[in-house]
Amino acid sequence: MKRPHALVFDLGNVLLPIDLDKTYEAFALLSTQYNAAEIKQITLDESLWAAYEAGLQSDMEFEAFLVNRLQLVCTSEQFHSAFNSLLLRFDENLCQYMKDLKSRFPIYLLSNTSNIHSNLFLQPNFPNYHIFDAFRNVHLSFQMGVVKPDFSIYHQVVVENQLQDHQVVFFDDNVHNIESAINFGWEAILIDPNNSLHQIQQHINTLC
């Protein structure tokens, strides 16, 4: 008998468009020392968000850490607004597709994200078109204590959802996450953020 498929989706740039440069630019306006390009480079070189997205820092600890490292002068409200600048808008057609998809496959969300970001995109008044109703389970890295591409994050998803007997198909826009998921034993599809819905539909059609 053919193994049933379970689908696991990343959030940022797979289902929810994001623009990291918008946050770098917003922080630059608050910084007394760095421009947007420098903030981007520091953030990437030093993985400034990694500990926070792994749940190892509280909101206040993360804010204090970034304010100090990036030499920001701002209120807490300004900090949150700048950090959330990267979150754009869900595509309504993609959201409807995902809600329809749940009747055909068990689908799950697995995202490297933070408490500050999730407090925004999970809000009832954030235009998410109820996409989160489509998932059997929502897995957020800061609640799991680990971030992709660590193997243990995939293991948690498998164990918590009893997916040992499923063929898991994973959709992500980060090549390192794709490679680690494949090495873990999942089928993994690298998503182009500019063509996300079409790529998802194309691959789903091969599973039917």
C-alpha positions as CSV (number, residue, x, y, z in Angstrom):
1,M,0.0,0.0,0.0
2,K,1.2,3.5,-0.9
3,R,2.3,5.6,2.1
4,P,-0.1,8.6,2.7
5,H,1.4,12.0,2.2
6,A,1.7,14.7,4.9
7,L,2.6,18.2,3.8
8,V,4.7,20.6,5.9
9,F,5.0,24.3,4.9
10,D,7.4,27.0,5.9
11,L,5.7,30.4,6.4
12,G,7.9,33.3,5.4
13,N,8.3,33.7,1.6
14,V,6.4,30.4,1.1
15,L,2.9,31.4,2.4
16,L,3.5,34.9,3.7
17,P,5.6,37.3,1.6
18,I,8.4,39.0,3.6
19,D,11.0,41.6,2.9
20,L,13.9,41.6,5.3
21,D,15.3,44.7,3.8
22,K,12.3,46.7,5.2
23,T,13.4,45.8,8.7
24,Y,17.0,46.6,8.1
25,E,15.9,50.0,6.7
26,A,13.6,50.6,9.6
27,F,16.3,49.8,12.1
28,A,18.8,52.1,10.2
29,L,16.4,55.0,10.8
30,L,16.7,54.3,14.6
31,S,20.4,53.6,14.6
32,T,23.0,56.2,15.6
33,Q,25.8,54.2,14.0
34,Y,24.8,51.9,11.2
35,N,23.1,52.2,7.8
36,A,20.7,49.5,6.4
37,A,23.4,47.6,4.5
38,E,25.6,47.5,7.6
39,I,22.8,46.3,9.7
40,K,21.9,43.6,7.2
41,Q,25.5,42.4,7.1
42,I,25.8,42.4,10.9
43,T,22.5,40.5,11.3
44,L,23.6,37.8,8.8
45,D,27.2,37.5,9.9
46,E,26.4,37.3,13.6
47,S,23.0,35.5,13.3
48,L,21.5,38.2,15.6
49,W,18.0,36.7,15.5
50,A,18.9,33.0,15.9
51,A,18.8,32.8,19.7
52,Y,15.5,34.7,19.9
53,E,13.9,32.5,17.2
54,A,15.0,29.4,19.1
55,G,13.2,30.7,22.2
56,L,16.4,31.4,24.1
57,Q,15.7,35.1,24.7
58,S,12.6,36.8,26.0
59,D,11.1,39.7,24.0
60,M,12.7,42.1,26.4
61,E,16.1,40.4,26.3
62,F,16.0,40.4,22.5
63,E,15.0,44.0,22.3
64,A,17.8,45.1,24.7
65,F,20.3,43.0,22.9
66,L,19.5,44.5,19.5
67,V,19.2,48.0,20.8
68,N,22.7,47.7,22.2
69,R,24.3,45.9,19.2
70,L,22.8,48.1,16.6
71,Q,23.0,51.3,18.6
72,L,19.2,52.0,18.4
73,V,17.5,54.9,20.0
74,C,13.8,54.1,20.2
75,T,10.8,53.2,22.3
76,S,9.7,49.6,22.6
77,E,6.8,50.4,20.3
78,Q,9.1,51.7,17.7
79,F,11.4,48.7,18.0
80,H,8.5,46.3,17.5
81,S,7.2,48.3,14.6
82,A,10.6,48.2,12.9
83,F,11.1,44.5,13.6
84,N,7.7,43.7,12.1
85,S,8.3,45.8,9.0
86,L,9.4,42.7,7.1
87,L,5.9,41.1,7.3
88,L,4.0,41.9,4.1
89,R,0.5,40.7,3.1
90,F,-0.9,37.2,2.5
91,D,-2.1,36.5,-1.0
92,E,-5.8,35.7,-0.7
93,N,-5.8,33.1,-3.5
94,L,-2.9,31.2,-1.9
95,C,-4.8,31.3,1.4
96,Q,-7.9,29.9,-0.2
97,Y,-5.9,27.2,-1.9
98,M,-4.4,26.1,1.4
99,K,-7.8,26.0,3.1
100,D,-9.1,23.8,0.2
101,L,-6.0,21.6,0.4
102,K,-6.7,20.5,4.0
103,S,-9.5,18.3,2.8
104,R,-7.1,16.4,0.6
105,F,-3.9,16.1,2.8
106,P,-2.9,16.6,6.4
107,I,-1.0,19.8,6.4
108,Y,1.3,21.4,9.0
109,L,3.2,24.7,9.4
110,L,6.9,24.7,10.5
111,S,8.4,28.2,10.7
112,N,11.5,29.8,12.1
113,T,9.9,32.8,13.7
114,S,9.6,34.8,16.9
115,N,7.1,35.8,19.5
116,I,7.0,39.4,18.3
117,H,6.3,38.4,14.7
118,S,3.7,35.7,15.6
119,N,1.9,38.2,17.8
120,L,1.3,40.2,14.7
121,F,0.5,37.6,12.0
122,L,-1.7,35.5,14.2
123,Q,-3.8,38.5,15.2
124,P,-7.5,38.3,14.2
125,N,-7.2,41.8,12.5
126,F,-4.1,40.9,10.5
127,P,-5.2,40.1,7.0
128,N,-4.3,36.4,7.0
129,Y,-7.7,35.2,5.5
130,H,-7.9,32.5,8.2
131,I,-5.0,30.5,6.6
132,F,-4.0,29.1,10.0
133,D,-7.3,27.2,10.1
134,A,-5.9,25.0,7.4
135,F,-3.2,23.4,9.5
136,R,-3.6,20.4,11.8
137,N,-0.7,21.8,13.8
138,V,1.3,25.0,13.8
139,H,5.0,24.6,14.8
140,L,6.9,27.8,15.6
141,S,10.6,27.6,16.3
142,F,10.6,29.9,19.3
143,Q,8.1,27.6,21.0
144,M,10.1,24.5,20.0
145,G,13.5,25.6,21.4
146,V,15.2,25.0,18.1
147,V,15.5,26.4,14.6
148,K,15.8,24.9,11.1
149,P,18.0,23.5,9.7
150,D,18.6,21.5,12.9
151,F,17.4,17.9,12.5
152,S,15.7,17.9,15.9
153,I,13.1,20.4,14.7
154,Y,11.9,17.9,12.0
155,H,12.0,15.1,14.5
156,Q,9.7,17.0,16.8
157,V,7.2,17.5,14.0
158,V,7.2,13.8,13.1
159,V,6.8,12.7,16.7
160,E,4.2,15.2,17.8
161,N,2.0,14.4,14.8
162,Q,2.7,10.7,14.5
163,L,4.0,11.0,11.0
164,Q,6.3,7.9,11.1
165,D,4.1,6.1,8.5
166,H,3.7,9.2,6.2
167,Q,5.7,10.4,3.2
168,V,6.4,13.9,4.3
169,V,6.7,16.6,1.7
170,F,8.3,19.9,2.9
171,F,8.1,23.3,1.2
172,D,10.7,25.9,2.1
173,D,12.5,28.9,0.5
174,N,15.8,28.3,2.2
175,V,18.2,25.9,0.5
176,H,19.9,25.0,3.8
177,N,16.6,24.0,5.3
178,I,15.8,22.0,2.1
179,E,19.1,20.1,2.3
180,S,18.7,19.3,5.9
181,A,15.1,18.1,5.5
182,I,16.2,15.8,2.6
183,N,19.1,14.4,4.7
184,F,16.5,13.8,7.5
185,G,14.4,11.7,5.1
186,W,11.8,14.1,3.9
187,E,11.0,15.0,0.3
188,A,11.7,18.8,0.1
189,I,10.7,21.4,-2.5
190,L,12.7,24.6,-2.8
191,I,10.2,27.5,-3.3
192,D,10.9,30.6,-5.3
193,P,9.0,33.3,-3.3
194,N,8.0,35.0,-6.6
195,N,6.3,31.8,-7.8
196,S,5.1,30.2,-4.6
197,L,1.5,29.3,-5.3
198,H,2.2,28.0,-8.8
199,Q,5.1,25.8,-7.5
200,I,3.0,24.4,-4.7
201,Q,0.1,23.6,-7.0
202,Q,2.4,22.0,-9.5
203,H,3.9,19.7,-7.0
204,I,0.6,18.9,-5.3
205,N,-0.8,17.8,-8.6
206,T,1.9,15.1,-8.9
207,L,0.8,13.6,-5.6
208,C,-2.8,13.1,-6.7
